[in-house]
Amino acid sequence: MVSGLKLLLILIEWAVQLKRKDEHEKKQERLRQARADPVNYLRQFGRVQRTKPDESKDPMHSSRTTTDKHDGQ
């Protein structure tokens, strides 16, 4: 009975270590991808968006307000 429990614990520990190794390898791959091409990596998460050619000329979008439109009163 005791040896069966020890075997079960060894198998569980082995499975946990295997899972950690897999997660570590996936993390390392994501880091390599982020270092190689940060724009495309961030674009996956919506952090970087493509700009249209006409938007690059106007740094402020028309939907944003500026301070000169309000006199503060």
N, CA, C and O atoms as CSV, one atom per row, in Angstrom:
chain,resi,resn,atom,element,x,y,z
A,1,MET,N,N,0.819,-1.195,0.000
A,1,MET,CA,C,0.000,0.000,0.000
A,1,MET,C,C,0.861,1.257,0.000
A,1,MET,O,O,0.587,2.194,-0.750
A,2,VAL,N,N,1.908,1.287,0.841
A,2,VAL,CA,C,2.801,2.438,0.937
A,2,VAL,C,C,3.581,2.614,-0.366
A,2,VAL,O,O,3.767,3.737,-0.835
A,3,SER,N,N,4.034,1.509,-0.946
A,3,SER,CA,C,4.798,1.617,-2.192
A,3,SER,C,C,3.904,2.101,-3.339
A,3,SER,O,O,4.365,2.815,-4.230
A,4,GLY,N,N,2.630,1.712,-3.314
A,4,GLY,CA,C,1.693,2.186,-4.332
A,4,GLY,C,C,1.460,3.683,-4.218
A,4,GLY,O,O,1.348,4.380,-5.227
A,5,LEU,N,N,1.386,4.177,-2.980
A,5,LEU,CA,C,1.214,5.605,-2.744
A,5,LEU,C,C,2.459,6.385,-3.182
A,5,LEU,O,O,2.352,7.460,-3.772
A,6,LYS,N,N,3.628,5.832,-2.889
A,6,LYS,CA,C,4.879,6.473,-3.316
A,6,LYS,C,C,4.963,6.539,-4.839
A,6,LYS,O,O,5.385,7.549,-5.403
A,7,LEU,N,N,4.558,5.458,-5.495
A,7,LEU,CA,C,4.564,5.435,-6.955
A,7,LEU,C,C,3.609,6.489,-7.517
A,7,LEU,O,O,3.936,7.181,-8.481
A,8,LEU,N,N,2.440,6.605,-6.913
A,8,LEU,CA,C,1.466,7.610,-7.349
A,8,LEU,C,C,2.028,9.017,-7.181
A,8,LEU,O,O,1.887,9.851,-8.074
A,9,LEU,N,N,2.657,9.283,-6.053
A,9,LEU,CA,C,3.260,10.592,-5.820
A,9,LEU,C,C,4.380,10.885,-6.814
A,9,LEU,O,O,4.515,12.014,-7.287
A,10,ILE,N,N,5.177,9.879,-7.127
A,10,ILE,CA,C,6.250,10.054,-8.112
A,10,ILE,C,C,5.666,10.373,-9.483
A,10,ILE,O,O,6.180,11.245,-10.184
A,11,LEU,N,N,4.614,9.688,-9.870
A,11,LEU,CA,C,3.970,9.950,-11.163
A,11,LEU,C,C,3.359,11.344,-11.212
A,11,LEU,O,O,3.446,12.029,-12.231
A,12,ILE,N,N,2.742,11.764,-10.112
A,12,ILE,CA,C,2.154,13.115,-10.069
A,12,ILE,C,C,3.254,14.162,-10.177
A,12,ILE,O,O,3.117,15.121,-10.936
A,13,GLU,N,N,4.336,13.997,-9.436
A,13,GLU,CA,C,5.459,14.927,-9.492
A,13,GLU,C,C,6.065,14.959,-10.889
A,13,GLU,O,O,6.425,16.030,-11.379
A,14,TRP,N,N,6.182,13.829,-11.525
A,14,TRP,CA,C,6.702,13.761,-12.896
A,14,TRP,C,C,5.801,14.533,-13.854
A,14,TRP,O,O,6.287,15.264,-14.717
A,15,ALA,N,N,4.492,14.370,-13.700
A,15,ALA,CA,C,3.536,15.071,-14.557
A,15,ALA,C,C,3.617,16.584,-14.342
A,15,ALA,O,O,3.553,17.348,-15.305
A,16,VAL,N,N,3.754,17.016,-13.103
A,16,VAL,CA,C,3.870,18.450,-12.806
A,16,VAL,C,C,5.136,19.023,-13.431
A,16,VAL,O,O,5.098,20.097,-14.031
A,17,GLN,N,N,6.250,18.321,-13.297
A,17,GLN,CA,C,7.504,18.792,-13.878
A,17,GLN,C,C,7.431,18.847,-15.404
A,17,GLN,O,O,7.960,19.772,-16.021
A,18,LEU,N,N,6.786,17.870,-16.001
A,18,LEU,CA,C,6.617,17.860,-17.458
A,18,LEU,C,C,5.786,19.058,-17.909
A,18,LEU,O,O,6.104,19.695,-18.913
A,19,LYS,N,N,4.730,19.362,-17.173
A,19,LYS,CA,C,3.865,20.511,-17.488
A,19,LYS,C,C,4.648,21.810,-17.363
A,19,LYS,O,O,4.537,22.689,-18.218
A,20,ARG,N,N,5.442,21.935,-16.297
A,20,ARG,CA,C,6.247,23.150,-16.110
A,20,ARG,C,C,7.256,23.321,-17.243
A,20,ARG,O,O,7.469,24.432,-17.730
A,21,LYS,N,N,7.867,22.235,-17.652
A,21,LYS,CA,C,8.848,22.309,-18.737
A,21,LYS,C,C,8.180,22.756,-20.034
A,21,LYS,O,O,8.733,23.574,-20.769
A,22,ASP,N,N,6.998,22.225,-20.313
A,22,ASP,CA,C,6.256,22.602,-21.511
A,22,ASP,C,C,5.879,24.081,-21.474
A,22,ASP,O,O,6.010,24.780,-22.478
A,23,GLU,N,N,5.413,24.559,-20.323
A,23,GLU,CA,C,5.048,25.968,-20.197
A,23,GLU,C,C,6.277,26.856,-20.345
A,23,GLU,O,O,6.200,27.924,-20.953
A,24,HIS,N,N,7.403,26.428,-19.796
A,24,HIS,CA,C,8.634,27.202,-19.917
A,24,HIS,C,C,9.076,27.290,-21.383
A,24,HIS,O,O,9.497,28.354,-21.838
A,25,GLU,N,N,8.983,26.208,-22.104
A,25,GLU,CA,C,9.367,26.207,-23.524
A,25,GLU,C,C,8.445,27.114,-24.334
A,25,GLU,O,O,8.904,27.827,-25.226
A,26,LYS,N,N,7.159,27.093,-24.032
A,26,LYS,CA,C,6.220,27.983,-24.729
A,26,LYS,C,C,6.523,29.440,-24.418
A,26,LYS,O,O,6.449,30.293,-25.302
A,27,LYS,N,N,6.862,29.730,-23.171
A,27,LYS,CA,C,7.203,31.097,-22.780
A,27,LYS,C,C,8.454,31.556,-23.514
A,27,LYS,O,O,8.504,32.687,-23.999
A,28,GLN,N,N,9.457,30.705,-23.603
A,28,GLN,CA,C,10.688,31.051,-24.304
A,28,GLN,C,C,10.421,31.314,-25.787
A,28,GLN,O,O,11.016,32.217,-26.376
A,29,GLU,N,N,9.533,30.530,-26.385
A,29,GLU,CA,C,9.183,30.745,-27.799
A,29,GLU,C,C,8.476,32.085,-27.979
A,29,GLU,O,O,8.744,32.796,-28.948
A,30,ARG,N,N,7.582,32.439,-27.064
A,30,ARG,CA,C,6.906,33.742,-27.140
A,30,ARG,C,C,7.906,34.882,-26.987
A,30,ARG,O,O,7.799,35.898,-27.674
A,31,LEU,N,N,8.872,34.719,-26.094
A,31,LEU,CA,C,9.898,35.748,-25.930
A,31,LEU,C,C,10.755,35.896,-27.187
A,31,LEU,O,O,11.079,37.013,-27.591
A,32,ARG,N,N,11.121,34.771,-27.804
A,32,ARG,CA,C,11.896,34.838,-29.056
A,32,ARG,C,C,11.093,35.549,-30.141
A,32,ARG,O,O,11.631,36.369,-30.885
A,33,GLN,N,N,9.804,35.229,-30.226
A,33,GLN,CA,C,8.949,35.869,-31.226
A,33,GLN,C,C,8.832,37.368,-30.954
A,33,GLN,O,O,8.893,38.171,-31.885
A,34,ALA,N,N,8.666,37.749,-29.694
A,34,ALA,CA,C,8.538,39.163,-29.337
A,34,ALA,C,C,9.814,39.930,-29.627
A,34,ALA,O,O,9.759,41.082,-30.058
A,35,ARG,N,N,10.955,39.311,-29.398
A,35,ARG,CA,C,12.227,39.990,-29.674
A,35,ARG,C,C,12.483,40.098,-31.170
A,35,ARG,O,O,13.031,41.099,-31.633
A,36,ALA,N,N,12.098,39.090,-31.923
A,36,ALA,CA,C,12.362,39.080,-33.363
A,36,ALA,C,C,11.465,40.066,-34.107
A,36,ALA,O,O,11.926,40.742,-35.027
A,37,ASP,N,N,10.201,40.158,-33.729
A,37,ASP,CA,C,9.259,41.028,-34.425
A,37,ASP,C,C,8.244,41.578,-33.423
A,37,ASP,O,O,7.118,41.084,-33.357
A,38,PRO,N,N,8.625,42.593,-32.641
A,38,PRO,CA,C,7.751,43.081,-31.577
A,38,PRO,C,C,6.425,43.653,-32.069
A,38,PRO,O,O,5.411,43.520,-31.384
A,39,VAL,N,N,6.409,44.282,-33.233
A,39,VAL,CA,C,5.173,44.882,-33.727
A,39,VAL,C,C,4.129,43.807,-34.018
A,39,VAL,O,O,2.982,43.925,-33.587
A,40,ASN,N,N,4.515,42.771,-34.737
A,40,ASN,CA,C,3.564,41.708,-35.033
A,40,ASN,C,C,3.143,40.961,-33.771
A,40,ASN,O,O,1.996,40.527,-33.658
A,41,TYR,N,N,4.061,40.811,-32.827
A,41,TYR,CA,C,3.724,40.135,-31.573
A,41,TYR,C,C,2.671,40.933,-30.803
A,41,TYR,O,O,1.689,40.365,-30.325
A,42,LEU,N,N,2.870,42.233,-30.684
A,42,LEU,CA,C,1.906,43.067,-29.961
A,42,LEU,C,C,0.594,43.220,-30.726
A,42,LEU,O,O,-0.467,43.394,-30.126
A,43,ARG,N,N,0.675,43.154,-32.046
A,43,ARG,CA,C,-0.539,43.265,-32.853
A,43,ARG,C,C,-1.505,42.114,-32.568
A,43,ARG,O,O,-2.717,42.281,-32.705
A,44,GLN,N,N,-0.989,40.959,-32.177
A,44,GLN,CA,C,-1.838,39.814,-31.835
A,44,GLN,C,C,-2.787,40.151,-30.701
A,44,GLN,O,O,-3.901,39.631,-30.641
A,45,PHE,N,N,-2.348,41.019,-29.803
A,45,PHE,CA,C,-3.123,41.348,-28.620
A,45,PHE,C,C,-3.863,42.669,-28.757
A,45,PHE,O,O,-4.472,43.142,-27.798
A,46,GLY,N,N,-3.815,43.262,-29.931
A,46,GLY,CA,C,-4.511,44.524,-30.154
A,46,GLY,C,C,-3.777,45.732,-29.605
A,46,GLY,O,O,-4.361,46.811,-29.508
A,47,ARG,N,N,-2.517,45.579,-29.243
A,47,ARG,CA,C,-1.748,46.696,-28.676
A,47,ARG,C,C,-1.248,47.646,-29.757
A,47,ARG,O,O,-1.068,48.838,-29.508
A,48,VAL,N,N,-1.026,47.121,-30.946
A,48,VAL,CA,C,-0.545,47.925,-32.062
A,48,VAL,C,C,-1.543,47.755,-33.188
A,48,VAL,O,O,-1.934,46.639,-33.530
A,49,GLN,N,N,-1.946,48.869,-33.755
A,49,GLN,CA,C,-2.919,48.816,-34.844
A,49,GLN,C,C,-2.305,49.409,-36.097
A,49,GLN,O,O,-1.486,50.327,-36.043
A,50,ARG,N,N,-2.718,48.865,-37.210
A,50,ARG,CA,C,-2.236,49.394,-38.488
A,50,ARG,C,C,-2.866,50.764,-38.720
A,50,ARG,O,O,-4.034,50.980,-38.396
A,51,THR,N,N,-2.095,51.680,-39.276
A,51,THR,CA,C,-2.627,52.998,-39.600
A,51,THR,C,C,-2.892,53.063,-41.088
A,51,THR,O,O,-2.187,52.455,-41.893
A,52,LYS,N,N,-3.906,53.799,-41.428
A,52,LYS,CA,C,-4.205,54.017,-42.840
A,52,LYS,C,C,-3.300,55.133,-43.344
A,52,LYS,O,O,-2.879,55.981,-42.558
A,53,PRO,N,N,-2.994,55.151,-44.631
A,53,PRO,CA,C,-2.082,56.178,-45.158
A,53,PRO,C,C,-2.537,57.601,-44.867
A,53,PRO,O,O,-1.697,58.457,-44.591
A,54,ASP,N,N,-3.839,57.886,-44.918
A,54,ASP,CA,C,-4.318,59.245,-44.665
A,54,ASP,C,C,-4.285,59.602,-43.184
A,54,ASP,O,O,-4.274,60.788,-42.854
A,55,GLU,N,N,-4.270,58.636,-42.288
A,55,GLU,CA,C,-4.219,58.912,-40.857
A,55,GLU,C,C,-2.830,59.325,-40.402
A,55,GLU,O,O,-2.696,60.016,-39.392
A,56,SER,N,N,-1.813,58.924,-41.111
A,56,SER,CA,C,-0.456,59.236,-40.690
A,56,SER,C,C,-0.156,60.730,-40.823
A,56,SER,O,O,0.754,61.224,-40.158
A,57,LYS,N,N,-0.886,61.458,-41.653
A,57,LYS,CA,C,-0.671,62.891,-41.833
A,57,LYS,C,C,-1.217,63.680,-40.657
A,57,LYS,O,O,-0.651,64.712,-40.296
A,58,ASP,N,N,-2.314,63.216,-40.045
A,58,ASP,CA,C,-2.950,63.927,-38.946
A,58,ASP,C,C,-2.720,63.160,-37.649
A,58,ASP,O,O,-3.352,62.126,-37.435
A,59,PRO,N,N,-1.829,63.639,-36.775
A,59,PRO,CA,C,-1.553,62.883,-35.552
A,59,PRO,C,C,-2.725,62.843,-34.569
A,59,PRO,O,O,-2.813,61.914,-33.767
A,60,MET,N,N,-3.617,63.820,-34.611
A,60,MET,CA,C,-4.777,63.840,-33.718
A,60,MET,C,C,-6.003,63.389,-34.506
A,60,MET,O,O,-6.282,63.908,-35.587
A,61,HIS,N,N,-6.718,62.438,-33.965
A,61,HIS,CA,C,-7.938,61.989,-34.608
A,61,HIS,C,C,-9.031,63.022,-34.373
A,61,HIS,O,O,-9.031,63.691,-33.340
A,62,SER,N,N,-9.941,63.161,-35.290
A,62,SER,CA,C,-10.989,64.170,-35.179
A,62,SER,C,C,-11.961,63.877,-34.044
A,62,SER,O,O,-12.670,64.781,-33.602
A,63,SER,N,N,-12.014,62.641,-33.561
A,63,SER,CA,C,-12.932,62.310,-32.480
A,63,SER,C,C,-12.405,62.756,-31.122
A,63,SER,O,O,-13.161,62.786,-30.151
A,64,ARG,N,N,-11.140,63.100,-31.034
A,64,ARG,CA,C,-10.555,63.543,-29.768
A,64,ARG,C,C,-10.729,65.049,-29.616
A,64,ARG,O,O,-10.729,65.787,-30.601
A,65,THR,N,N,-10.875,65.487,-28.400
A,65,THR,CA,C,-10.996,66.917,-28.155
A,65,THR,C,C,-9.647,67.470,-27.731
A,65,THR,O,O,-8.811,66.746,-27.192
A,66,THR,N,N,-9.443,68.737,-27.971
A,66,THR,CA,C,-8.218,69.389,-27.552
A,66,THR,C,C,-8.553,70.456,-26.527
A,66,THR,O,O,-9.716,70.827,-26.365
A,67,THR,N,N,-7.546,70.946,-25.842
A,67,THR,CA,C,-7.780,71.913,-24.778
A,67,THR,C,C,-8.187,73.289,-25.303
A,67,THR,O,O,-8.831,74.045,-24.576
A,68,ASP,N,N,-7.837,73.635,-26.530
A,68,ASP,CA,C,-8.178,74.953,-27.036
A,68,ASP,C,C,-9.657,75.082,-27.386
A,68,ASP,O,O,-10.123,76.199,-27.612
A,69,LYS,N,N,-10.401,74.008,-27.439
A,69,LYS,CA,C,-11.829,74.074,-27.720
A,69,LYS,C,C,-12.625,74.474,-26.478
A,69,LYS,O,O,-13.756,74.948,-26.586
A,70,HIS,N,N,-12.040,74.286,-25.320
A,70,HIS,CA,C,-12.714,74.599,-24.056
A,70,HIS,C,C,-11.939,75.701,-23.362
A,70,HIS,O,O,-10.720,75.616,-23.216
A,71,ASP,N,N,-12.644,76.729,-22.937
A,71,ASP,CA,C,-11.935,77.836,-22.290
A,71,ASP,C,C,-11.857,77.649,-20.786
A,71,ASP,O,O,-11.304,78.508,-20.100
A,72,GLY,N,N,-12.389,76.558,-20.247
A,72,GLY,CA,C,-12.258,76.253,-18.831
A,72,GLY,C,C,-13.243,76.976,-17.940
A,72,GLY,O,O,-13.099,76.913,-16.719
A,73,GLN,N,N,-14.238,77.661,-18.485
A,73,GLN,CA,C,-15.215,78.367,-17.653
A,73,GLN,C,C,-16.474,77.588,-17.459
A,73,GLN,O,O,-17.390,78.054,-16.781
